[in-house]
Amino acid sequence: MARAVTTRRKAVTSVIAWTVATLIFFPILWIFVLSLKTEGDAIKTPLEILGSTWTLESYAVVQERSDYFKHFTNSVIVAVGSTLLGILVAVPAAWSMAFVPSKRTRGILMWMLSTKMLPAVGVLYPIYLLFIELGILDSRIGLVIVLMLINLPIIVWMLYTYFREIPAEILEAARMDGAGMRSELLYVLTPMAIPGIASTILLNVILAWNEAFWTLNLTAAKAAPLTAFIASYSSPEGLFYAKLSAASVMAIAPILVMGWFSQKQLVRGLTFGAVK
């Protein structure tokens, strides 16, 4: 009886998991299918999948019209740069909050998290003017700074959670052996928190890669990443569905591949400390 109940639960869980996975994956599949259609077939309702022409024309046109590799390079530099800069700032901050807490630590963490609830458009104008004054508008360094700042609360919170799972006695023993703060961070804490740090890096690279609001408003041509590359196929005359879909596939493919190959590390990091 118990075995039958367990089998039934597993079957129901599998059905639910496959249903959710299908719902999540379907938009990606739909965009991919549209990218292989002509513009005329792409706007047909309902979409003719089997009875229409399959072509790579949209990919060729997208590559001819835009410098994909330039946008790709910008995305890599901005995503990786903002994440690594955030890690350099967040590791000492999370270490101090986790192992040298004060009465205000919880309040500071909640305040940092609350900044993520601020509408981005509310601070766009002053940041735009500041970037003009500093001469970093439409530059990679400008995007690196702003994306680091908007994702910093998430980085600090994740690292703080991971660091809290590390026994403080280990760091105390290191101090008794003469380790300074730098040695404690580099040679004791960081190696023990590698799964958590790696998952934090992966998650924030994904967030920075997919960021559209700031990249569209703070770039024009020089530092435009792949999110701006996608938006360029929306015009006053309307949407070019096939070309827009092709540009979207070309933009999300690198991050999908990275996520696929690093999923084990990401899951390991996100569950770090969940089981004692």
DRENDO-1510 file (C-alpha; in Angstrom, 1 decimal, always signed):
<recs>
REC; n; res; u; v; w
REC; 1; MET; +0.0; +0.0; +0.0 .
REC; 2; ALA; +2.7; +2.4; +1.0 .
REC; 3; ARG; +4.7; +1.5; -2.1 .
REC; 4; ALA; +1.6; +2.2; -4.3 .
REC; 5; VAL; +1.1; +5.6; -2.7 .
REC; 6; THR; +4.8; +6.5; -3.2 .
REC; 7; THR; +4.6; +5.4; -6.9 .
REC; 8; ARG; +1.5; +7.5; -7.3 .
REC; 9; ARG; +3.2; +10.6; -5.8 .
REC; 10; LYS; +6.2; +10.2; -8.0 .
REC; 11; ALA; +4.0; +9.9; -11.1 .
REC; 12; VAL; +2.0; +13.1; -10.1 .
REC; 13; THR; +5.2; +14.9; -9.3 .
REC; 14; SER; +6.7; +13.9; -12.7 .
REC; 15; VAL; +3.6; +15.1; -14.5 .
REC; 16; ILE; +3.6; +18.4; -12.7 .
REC; 17; ALA; +7.3; +18.9; -13.3 .
REC; 18; TRP; +7.0; +18.1; -17.1 .
REC; 19; THR; +4.0; +20.4; -17.4 .
REC; 20; VAL; +5.8; +23.3; -15.8 .
REC; 21; ALA; +9.0; +22.7; -17.8 .
REC; 22; THR; +6.9; +22.6; -21.0 .
REC; 23; LEU; +5.2; +25.9; -20.2 .
REC; 24; ILE; +8.6; +27.5; -19.5 .
REC; 25; PHE; +10.2; +26.1; -22.6 .
REC; 26; PHE; +7.3; +26.7; -25.0 .
REC; 27; PRO; +8.0; +30.5; -25.6 .
REC; 28; ILE; +11.7; +29.7; -26.5 .
REC; 29; LEU; +10.5; +27.0; -28.9 .
REC; 30; TRP; +7.9; +29.3; -30.4 .
REC; 31; ILE; +10.6; +32.0; -31.0 .
REC; 32; PHE; +12.9; +29.5; -32.6 .
REC; 33; VAL; +10.1; +28.3; -34.9 .
REC; 34; LEU; +9.3; +31.9; -35.9 .
REC; 35; SER; +12.9; +32.6; -36.7 .
REC; 36; LEU; +12.9; +29.9; -39.3 .
REC; 37; LYS; +9.9; +31.3; -41.2 .
REC; 38; THR; +9.5; +34.1; -43.7 .
REC; 39; GLU; +8.0; +37.4; -42.6 .
REC; 40; GLY; +4.8; +36.5; -44.4 .
REC; 41; ASP; +4.5; +33.1; -42.8 .
REC; 42; ALA; +5.5; +34.5; -39.4 .
REC; 43; ILE; +2.5; +36.8; -39.2 .
REC; 44; LYS; -0.1; +34.2; -40.2 .
REC; 45; THR; -2.8; +33.3; -37.7 .
REC; 46; PRO; -2.7; +30.5; -36.8 .
REC; 47; LEU; +1.0; +29.8; -37.6 .
REC; 48; GLU; +1.4; +27.2; -40.3 .
REC; 49; ILE; +4.2; +25.0; -39.0 .
REC; 50; LEU; +4.2; +22.1; -41.5 .
REC; 51; GLY; +2.7; +23.8; -44.5 .
REC; 52; SER; +5.0; +26.8; -44.8 .
REC; 53; THR; +8.6; +27.4; -45.9 .
REC; 54; TRP; +11.5; +26.8; -43.6 .
REC; 55; THR; +14.4; +29.2; -44.1 .
REC; 56; LEU; +17.5; +30.7; -42.5 .
REC; 57; GLU; +17.0; +34.0; -44.4 .
REC; 58; SER; +16.2; +35.9; -41.2 .
REC; 59; TYR; +19.5; +34.9; -39.6 .
REC; 60; ALA; +21.4; +36.0; -42.7 .
REC; 61; VAL; +19.6; +39.4; -42.8 .
REC; 62; VAL; +20.2; +40.0; -39.1 .
REC; 63; GLN; +23.9; +39.3; -39.4 .
REC; 64; GLU; +24.1; +41.6; -42.5 .
REC; 65; ARG; +22.3; +44.5; -40.9 .
REC; 66; SER; +23.9; +44.3; -37.5 .
REC; 67; ASP; +27.4; +43.5; -36.1 .
REC; 68; TYR; +26.3; +40.6; -33.9 .
REC; 69; PHE; +29.8; +39.9; -32.6 .
REC; 70; LYS; +30.2; +43.5; -31.4 .
REC; 71; HIS; +27.0; +43.3; -29.4 .
REC; 72; PHE; +28.0; +39.8; -28.1 .
REC; 73; THR; +31.4; +41.1; -27.0 .
REC; 74; ASN; +29.7; +44.1; -25.2 .
REC; 75; SER; +27.3; +41.7; -23.4 .
REC; 76; VAL; +30.2; +39.4; -22.3 .
REC; 77; ILE; +32.3; +42.3; -21.0 .
REC; 78; VAL; +29.4; +44.0; -19.2 .
REC; 79; ALA; +27.9; +40.9; -17.7 .
REC; 80; VAL; +31.2; +39.4; -16.5 .
REC; 81; GLY; +32.7; +42.8; -15.5 .
REC; 82; SER; +29.7; +43.9; -13.4 .
REC; 83; THR; +29.5; +40.5; -11.7 .
REC; 84; LEU; +33.2; +40.3; -10.8 .
REC; 85; LEU; +33.2; +43.9; -9.6 .
REC; 86; GLY; +30.1; +43.1; -7.5 .
REC; 87; ILE; +31.8; +40.0; -6.0 .
REC; 88; LEU; +34.9; +42.1; -5.0 .
REC; 89; VAL; +32.6; +44.5; -3.2 .
REC; 90; ALA; +30.1; +42.0; -1.8 .
REC; 91; VAL; +32.5; +39.4; -0.3 .
REC; 92; PRO; +34.0; +41.7; +2.4 .
REC; 93; ALA; +30.5; +43.2; +3.0 .
REC; 94; ALA; +28.9; +39.7; +3.4 .
REC; 95; TRP; +31.8; +38.5; +5.5 .
REC; 96; SER; +31.5; +41.4; +8.0 .
REC; 97; MET; +27.7; +41.0; +8.2 .
REC; 98; ALA; +27.9; +37.2; +8.7 .
REC; 99; PHE; +30.8; +37.0; +11.2 .
REC; 100; VAL; +31.0; +40.5; +12.7 .
REC; 101; PRO; +27.3; +41.4; +13.0 .
REC; 102; SER; +26.0; +44.5; +14.7 .
REC; 103; LYS; +22.6; +45.5; +15.9 .
REC; 104; ARG; +22.0; +47.2; +12.6 .
REC; 105; THR; +23.1; +44.4; +10.3 .
REC; 106; ARG; +19.6; +43.0; +9.7 .
REC; 107; GLY; +18.3; +46.5; +9.1 .
REC; 108; ILE; +21.0; +47.2; +6.6 .
REC; 109; LEU; +20.3; +43.9; +4.7 .
REC; 110; MET; +16.6; +44.7; +4.6 .
REC; 111; TRP; +17.4; +48.3; +3.4 .
REC; 112; MET; +19.6; +46.9; +0.6 .
REC; 113; LEU; +16.9; +44.5; -0.5 .
REC; 114; SER; +14.3; +47.2; -0.5 .
REC; 115; THR; +16.3; +49.2; -3.1 .
REC; 116; LYS; +15.4; +46.4; -5.6 .
REC; 117; MET; +11.8; +47.5; -5.2 .
REC; 118; LEU; +12.5; +51.0; -6.4 .
REC; 119; PRO; +11.2; +51.6; -9.9 .
REC; 120; ALA; +14.2; +52.0; -12.2 .
REC; 121; VAL; +12.6; +54.8; -14.1 .
REC; 122; GLY; +12.5; +56.9; -10.9 .
REC; 123; VAL; +16.3; +57.2; -10.9 .
REC; 124; LEU; +17.0; +57.1; -14.7 .
REC; 125; TYR; +17.1; +60.8; -15.2 .
REC; 126; PRO; +19.7; +61.7; -12.5 .
REC; 127; ILE; +21.8; +58.7; -13.5 .
REC; 128; TYR; +21.6; +59.8; -17.2 .
REC; 129; LEU; +22.7; +63.3; -16.3 .
REC; 130; LEU; +25.5; +62.0; -14.1 .
REC; 131; PHE; +26.8; +59.7; -16.8 .
REC; 132; ILE; +26.8; +62.7; -19.3 .
REC; 133; GLU; +28.8; +64.8; -16.8 .
REC; 134; LEU; +31.3; +61.9; -16.2 .
REC; 135; GLY; +31.6; +61.2; -19.9 .
REC; 136; ILE; +30.6; +57.5; -19.5 .
REC; 137; LEU; +27.3; +57.6; -21.3 .
REC; 138; ASP; +27.2; +54.8; -24.0 .
REC; 139; SER; +30.3; +53.2; -22.6 .
REC; 140; ARG; +31.0; +49.7; -21.2 .
REC; 141; ILE; +32.4; +51.0; -18.0 .
REC; 142; GLY; +29.2; +52.9; -17.4 .
REC; 143; LEU; +27.1; +49.8; -17.9 .
REC; 144; VAL; +29.4; +47.8; -15.7 .
REC; 145; ILE; +29.0; +50.2; -12.8 .
REC; 146; VAL; +25.3; +50.6; -13.0 .
REC; 147; LEU; +24.6; +46.8; -13.4 .
REC; 148; MET; +26.9; +46.1; -10.5 .
REC; 149; LEU; +25.0; +48.5; -8.3 .
REC; 150; ILE; +21.6; +47.3; -9.2 .
REC; 151; ASN; +22.6; +43.6; -8.6 .
REC; 152; LEU; +24.8; +44.3; -5.6 .
REC; 153; PRO; +21.9; +43.7; -3.0 .
REC; 154; ILE; +21.3; +40.2; -4.5 .
REC; 155; ILE; +25.0; +39.4; -4.5 .
REC; 156; VAL; +25.4; +40.5; -0.9 .
REC; 157; TRP; +22.3; +38.6; +0.3 .
REC; 158; MET; +23.3; +35.4; -1.4 .
REC; 159; LEU; +26.9; +35.5; -0.1 .
REC; 160; TYR; +25.6; +36.4; +3.4 .
REC; 161; THR; +23.4; +33.4; +3.3 .
REC; 162; TYR; +26.2; +31.1; +2.2 .
REC; 163; PHE; +28.7; +32.5; +4.7 .
REC; 164; ARG; +26.2; +32.0; +7.6 .
REC; 165; GLU; +26.4; +28.3; +7.0 .
REC; 166; ILE; +30.1; +28.2; +7.6 .
REC; 167; PRO; +31.0; +27.5; +11.3 .
REC; 168; ALA; +32.5; +30.6; +12.8 .
REC; 169; GLU; +34.8; +28.4; +14.9 .
REC; 170; ILE; +36.9; +27.6; +11.7 .
REC; 171; LEU; +37.6; +31.3; +11.2 .
REC; 172; GLU; +38.4; +31.7; +14.9 .
REC; 173; ALA; +40.9; +28.9; +14.7 .
REC; 174; ALA; +42.5; +30.6; +11.7 .
REC; 175; ARG; +42.8; +33.8; +13.7 .
REC; 176; MET; +44.4; +32.0; +16.5 .
REC; 177; ASP; +47.0; +30.6; +14.1 .
REC; 178; GLY; +47.8; +34.2; +13.1 .
REC; 179; ALA; +45.7; +34.7; +10.0 .
REC; 180; GLY; +44.8; +38.3; +9.2 .
REC; 181; MET; +41.6; +39.5; +7.6 .
REC; 182; ARG; +43.1; +39.2; +4.1 .
REC; 183; SER; +44.4; +35.6; +4.7 .
REC; 184; GLU; +41.1; +34.7; +6.4 .
REC; 185; LEU; +39.1; +35.8; +3.3 .
REC; 186; LEU; +41.4; +34.4; +0.7 .
REC; 187; TYR; +42.6; +31.2; +2.1 .
REC; 188; VAL; +39.9; +30.1; +4.6 .
REC; 189; LEU; +36.5; +31.5; +3.8 .
REC; 190; THR; +36.6; +31.7; +0.0 .
REC; 191; PRO; +37.7; +28.0; -0.6 .
REC; 192; MET; +34.9; +26.8; +1.7 .
REC; 193; ALA; +32.3; +29.0; +0.0 .
REC; 194; ILE; +33.3; +28.2; -3.6 .
REC; 195; PRO; +29.9; +26.5; -4.4 .
REC; 196; GLY; +28.0; +29.5; -3.1 .
REC; 197; ILE; +30.3; +32.1; -4.8 .
REC; 198; ALA; +30.1; +30.2; -8.1 .
REC; 199; SER; +26.3; +30.0; -8.1 .
REC; 200; THR; +26.2; +33.7; -7.2 .
REC; 201; ILE; +28.5; +34.5; -10.1 .
REC; 202; LEU; +26.4; +32.4; -12.5 .
REC; 203; LEU; +23.1; +33.9; -11.4 .
REC; 204; ASN; +24.3; +37.5; -11.7 .
REC; 205; VAL; +25.9; +36.9; -15.1 .
REC; 206; ILE; +22.5; +35.8; -16.2 .
REC; 207; LEU; +20.8; +38.8; -14.6 .
REC; 208; ALA; +23.3; +41.2; -16.2 .
REC; 209; TRP; +23.0; +39.5; -19.6 .
REC; 210; ASN; +19.2; +39.8; -19.6 .
REC; 211; GLU; +19.1; +43.4; -18.3 .
REC; 212; ALA; +17.2; +45.6; -20.9 .
REC; 213; PHE; +16.0; +48.8; -19.2 .
REC; 214; TRP; +19.4; +50.2; -18.4 .
REC; 215; THR; +21.1; +49.0; -21.5 .
REC; 216; LEU; +18.5; +50.5; -23.8 .
REC; 217; ASN; +18.5; +53.9; -22.0 .
REC; 218; LEU; +22.2; +54.3; -21.3 .
REC; 219; THR; +23.7; +53.0; -24.6 .
REC; 220; ALA; +23.3; +54.0; -28.3 .
REC; 221; ALA; +25.9; +52.3; -30.5 .
REC; 222; LYS; +29.3; +51.9; -28.9 .
REC; 223; ALA; +28.4; +49.8; -25.8 .
REC; 224; ALA; +25.1; +48.4; -26.9 .
REC; 225; PRO; +24.8; +44.7; -25.8 .
REC; 226; LEU; +22.6; +42.0; -27.2 .
REC; 227; THR; +19.4; +43.4; -25.5 .
REC; 228; ALA; +19.8; +46.5; -27.6 .
REC; 229; PHE; +20.6; +44.3; -30.6 .
REC; 230; ILE; +17.1; +42.7; -30.2 .
REC; 231; ALA; +15.3; +46.0; -29.7 .
REC; 232; SER; +16.7; +47.3; -33.0 .
REC; 233; TYR; +14.3; +45.0; -34.9 .
REC; 234; SER; +11.3; +46.9; -33.5 .
REC; 235; SER; +10.5; +49.9; -35.7 .
REC; 236; PRO; +7.8; +52.6; -36.2 .
REC; 237; GLU; +6.6; +50.6; -39.2 .
REC; 238; GLY; +5.9; +47.6; -37.0 .
REC; 239; LEU; +7.6; +44.4; -35.8 .
REC; 240; PHE; +9.6; +42.2; -38.1 .
REC; 241; TYR; +8.6; +39.0; -36.4 .
REC; 242; ALA; +10.9; +36.5; -38.1 .
REC; 243; LYS; +13.9; +38.8; -37.9 .
REC; 244; LEU; +13.1; +39.8; -34.3 .
REC; 245; SER; +12.8; +36.1; -33.4 .
REC; 246; ALA; +16.1; +35.3; -35.1 .
REC; 247; ALA; +17.8; +38.2; -33.2 .
REC; 248; SER; +16.3; +36.9; -30.0 .
REC; 249; VAL; +17.5; +33.4; -30.6 .
REC; 250; MET; +21.0; +34.7; -31.3 .
REC; 251; ALA; +21.0; +36.7; -28.1 .
REC; 252; ILE; +19.7; +34.1; -25.7 .
REC; 253; ALA; +21.6; +31.1; -27.2 .
REC; 254; PRO; +24.9; +31.8; -25.4 .
REC; 255; ILE; +23.3; +32.2; -22.0 .
REC; 256; LEU; +21.2; +29.1; -22.5 .
REC; 257; VAL; +24.2; +27.1; -23.4 .
REC; 258; MET; +26.1; +28.4; -20.4 .
REC; 259; GLY; +23.1; +27.7; -18.1 .
REC; 260; TRP; +22.8; +24.1; -19.5 .
REC; 261; PHE; +26.5; +23.2; -18.9 .
REC; 262; SER; +26.6; +24.9; -15.5 .
REC; 263; GLN; +23.2; +23.8; -14.1 .
REC; 264; LYS; +24.8; +21.2; -11.7 .
REC; 265; GLN; +27.0; +23.9; -10.2 .
REC; 266; LEU; +24.2; +26.3; -10.1 .
REC; 267; VAL; +21.9; +23.9; -8.3 .
REC; 268; ARG; +24.7; +22.8; -6.0 .
REC; 269; GLY; +25.3; +26.4; -5.0 .
REC; 270; LEU; +21.7; +27.4; -4.6 .
REC; 271; THR; +21.2; +24.4; -2.2 .
REC; 272; PHE; +24.6; +25.0; -0.4 .
REC; 273; GLY; +24.0; +24.6; +3.3 .
REC; 274; ALA; +20.4; +23.4; +2.9 .
REC; 275; VAL; +21.2; +19.9; +4.3 .
REC; 276; LYS; +23.4; +19.7; +7.4 .
</recs>
